[in-house]
Amino acid sequence: MTLKKKNTVKDIIDELNNSSIPYAILRNYKNFPNIKSDLDLISNIDVSKIKRILKKIRLKHKWDFLFYDDTKSKFFSNNNKIETFYFVDFKKLLFLQVDFFKSLSLISTPYYKILKRNSVNYFKKKIPIIPSKVTNTYHAFQIAKILRFKNFEKIRRYKSAFLSNKLIYKKNVIFENTIIKLLKINLKKNNFFTYKMLISIYKFLIFSKYYISNFIKIYLIFYRMFELILLYYFRPTGFNIKIFYKNKAELYSHEKYFNKLKKYNFINDWKYEYELSYFHKKFFLERRNILIKKKKTFSKKVSIHKIFQKSFINKFTKV
């Protein structure tokens, strides 16, 4: 991680600490201010305040751009809302993503929210983090989610955290103790099919309790469907990019550039359009991925760097 990114991360936390805003870091804080990729925070902070803080830091550290990505916040409920910002330097390929989660959500219910500063724990005194029992219990749900992506490294980490943590963040639903006990037994044995079934039951119980207790909010179930339609059909985060090339060498050069963008976290992944079916394209573009349409041409060479930069600037709002 570059010094510029480290100092930016450090200043964001310092600014939040000096304010009265209740917040916490969600993950990747053990090597702070070195973070793996994104700075993930949970806070009920107003977006206008976030913009003022981050704009000040952008100017201080001379980032070329600060972008606001509202694809997961505009028209979203507070349970699912994520305010996303990108610090960008296109020339040096420097990129830092900062996410402000309104809550840790679980099937459109607020699994965990920060209400006061004294409701969080601290890592190395200055760094507020969500209670470890919340993090590690939430890992149980994340394991079930990422099993389909076969991300074995993440599964191993989350599994270790969940199994080693004796404190459980309970939602006080029926059969909760039994379900958690069975989850740990099946996870130890790598019985993932049974594990996923138990997670589904557990989620259903949390879901049912929330909406029985908050019946007036039943509309949020249908509202979540609206949010997913926005994400997959009207406001996907990814990019459709058309590239032109003269020969295989030029095409290879373009591919190298896209791999660099992936390496430096500008994007999560890239694929050619013909590699995916219609519905796979929708899922692929929900994340910050690039779907490429290639066209052979003998016209003047167009800079792939400029094509991507223009696409990024047109897609997100400059702050």
Residue pairs with C-beta under 8 A, 6 or more apart in sequence:
1 33
1 34
1 35
2 94
4 61
4 63
4 94
5 87
5 94
5 96
6 33
6 34
7 33
7 61
8 57
8 61
8 63
8 87
8 96
9 32
9 33
9 35
9 39
9 96
10 32
10 33
11 57
11 60
11 61
12 39
12 53
12 54
12 57
12 98
13 25
13 32
13 33
13 126
13 127
15 53
15 56
15 57
16 23
16 41
16 43
16 53
17 126
17 128
19 49
19 53
21 43
21 45
21 49
22 43
22 44
22 114
22 115
22 116
22 117
22 119
22 120
23 41
23 42
23 43
23 45
23 114
23 128
24 41
24 42
24 43
24 114
24 120
24 128
24 129
24 130
25 32
25 39
25 40
25 41
25 123
25 127
25 128
25 129
25 130
26 40
26 41
26 42
26 101
26 104
26 129
26 130
26 135
27 40
27 135
28 35
28 36
28 37
28 38
28 39
28 40
29 35
29 123
29 127
29 129
30 123
32 123
32 124
32 127
37 97
37 265
38 96
38 97
38 98
38 99
38 265
39 96
39 97
39 98
39 99
40 99
40 101
41 98
41 99
41 100
41 101
42 100
42 101
42 102
42 103
42 104
42 112
42 113
42 114
42 130
43 100
43 101
43 102
43 114
44 78
44 102
44 113
44 114
44 115
45 100
47 68
47 73
47 83
47 100
50 83
50 85
50 100
51 68
51 319
54 66
54 85
54 87
54 98
54 319
55 66
55 319
58 65
58 66
58 87
58 319
61 87
63 87
63 88
63 89
63 94
64 88
64 89
64 90
64 91
65 86
65 87
65 88
65 89
65 90
65 313
65 318
66 85
66 86
66 87
66 88
66 318
66 319
67 85
67 86
67 88
67 312
67 316
67 317
67 318
67 319
68 83
68 84
68 85
68 316
68 317
68 318
68 319
69 84
69 85
69 86
69 237
69 316
69 317
70 83
70 84
70 317
71 84
71 230
71 231
71 235
71 236
71 237
72 80
72 81
72 82
72 84
72 231
72 237
73 81
73 82
73 83
73 84
74 235
75 226
75 227
75 230
76 82
76 227
76 230
77 108
77 220
77 223
77 224
77 227
78 102
78 103
78 110
79 102
79 103
79 105
79 108
79 109
79 110
79 220
80 102
80 103
80 105
80 108
80 224
80 227
81 101
81 102
82 99
82 100
82 101
82 102
83 99
83 100
83 102
84 97
84 98
84 99
84 100
85 97
85 98
85 99
85 100
85 319
86 95
86 96
86 97
86 98
86 316
87 94
87 95
87 96
87 97
87 98
88 94
88 95
88 266
88 312
89 95
90 305
90 309
90 312
93 260
93 261
93 264
93 266
94 264
95 264
95 265
95 266
97 265
102 113
103 110
103 111
103 112
103 113
104 110
104 111
104 112
104 113
104 130
104 134
104 138
105 111
106 141
106 203
106 206
106 207
107 203
107 206
107 207
107 224
108 207
108 220
108 221
108 223
108 224
109 206
109 207
109 210
109 211
110 210
111 138
111 171
111 206
112 130
112 134
112 138
112 169
114 120
114 130
117 128
120 128
120 129
120 130
120 131
121 128
121 129
121 130
121 131
121 132
122 128
122 129
123 129
129 135
131 169
132 165
132 167
133 165
133 167
133 168
133 169
134 169
135 161
136 161
136 162
136 164
136 165
136 167
136 169
137 162
137 165
137 168
137 169
138 169
139 158
139 159
139 161
139 162
140 158
140 162
140 180
140 183
140 187
140 199
140 202
141 199
141 202
141 203
142 154
142 158
143 155
143 158
143 159
143 162
143 187
143 195
143 199
144 195
144 196
144 199
144 200
146 154
146 155
146 158
147 155
147 192
147 196
159 187
162 183
162 184
162 187
163 184
163 187
163 188
168 180
170 176
171 205
171 206
171 209
172 209
173 202
173 205
173 206
173 208
173 209
174 205
175 205
176 202
176 205
179 198
179 201
179 202
179 205
180 202
182 194
182 198
183 195
183 198
183 199
183 202
186 192
186 194
186 195
186 198
187 195
210 217
211 217
211 218
211 221
231 237
231 286
232 282
232 283
232 285
232 286
233 282
236 282
236 285
236 286
237 285
237 286
237 287
237 288
238 267
238 284
238 285
238 286
238 287
238 288
238 289
238 290
238 291
239 267
239 285
239 288
239 289
239 290
239 291
239 308
239 311
239 312
239 315
240 285
240 291
240 293
241 290
241 291
241 292
241 293
241 307
241 308
241 311
242 292
242 293
242 294
242 295
243 251
243 254
243 292
243 293
243 294
243 295
243 304
243 307
244 294
244 295
244 296
244 297
244 299
244 301
244 302
245 251
245 254
245 294
245 295
245 296
245 297
246 296
246 297
246 298
246 301
250 301
251 294
253 304
254 304
257 304
257 305
257 308
258 267
258 270
258 290
258 292
259 270
261 267
261 270
261 290
261 308
262 268
262 269
262 270
266 288
266 308
266 312
267 288
267 289
267 290
268 287
268 288
268 289
269 284
269 287
269 289
269 290
270 289
270 290
270 291
270 292
271 284
271 289
271 290
271 291
271 292
272 291
272 292
272 293
272 294
273 281
273 291
273 292
273 293
276 284
276 291
281 291
284 291
285 291
290 308
